[in-house]
Amino acid sequence: MVVEEVYINGSYVPAAEASISVFDRGFLFADGVYEVIPVYGGRLFRLQHHLDRLRYSLAQIHLSHPMSDAAITSVFQRLLNGRSDDASIYLQITRGIAPRNHAFPDNITPTVVAYAQNLVYPDQAHRDAGVRAVTYPDQRWERCDIKSISLLANVLARQFAHEHDAAEAVLFRDGILTEGAASTLFVVHDGQLLTSASGHSILPGITRELVLELACNHGLQCQQTNISQRQVREADELWLSSSTKEILPIVMLDGKPVGEGMPGPHYHQIIKLYDDFKLRFRNGEVS
Ligand code: PDD
């Protein structure tokens, strides 16, 4: 399925007819937030985590949540239309439609858009052999903890990676690793699993949280900390994670091998734990 139906402010319309006003502040100012939620076997994966992060993002941009969790979940269910395969939900909420003026307009109704689409899995070849990445300066704003639709800097970083035959851009700000253009990064260094400290510089990734949970529960020492450019270059393993890419090993960085230049033993361990978790989720054993 490509996108069939789009939810816009209470209506379900065929994708070809789905449209938004040019005066929507999402279009004019990127004044909005979004979520991407994977669906496995018809079930919304880590749903409450995504809904909580959405609530957080909305609060940070002073936009009151236009819907309850239950109402938004029933929109997702209707979009999934009883399907029991894998998919993903895209949800975007903007401040709404008003004449262009930077400050918030009074009495504006937020625009809520959601649709279901096929989940594009990472290639098995990428899981088996790993992917290439390039480093790039983090040129984003200082509130990357908000899942904002203002993604131009992320787009430019990912395009740079693409033009350099790489799957992801590894972003640094003042010599410290932040994250990928659209992913969280993990570094295995000195037998420890490191990921960037939470705060305003990174998105609190839902997959990040699960990776940390699985790794820590299975004896890997994990640390959320500042990671230097040198630690990344000396890493034994480097991974990226996101809701749609799951966990992928990065085996080449700026044309040089990461560790042995192939997915390492810790990656093999974490991807097995992740796949097991997904299987239990599909079977309804975990939420
Ligand atoms: N992006 N960091 C950034 C900047 C991201 O855009 C994403 C995901 C992540 C990983 O977050 P999560 O594990 O919650 O998916 C980290 C989504 C998938 C996107 O923009 O399509």
Residues whose N, C-alpha, C, O or C-beta is under 5 A from the ligand:
A	BS01	PDD	V36 E179 G180 A181 A182 S183 T184 L203 P204 G205 I206 T207 R208 S241 S242 S243 T244
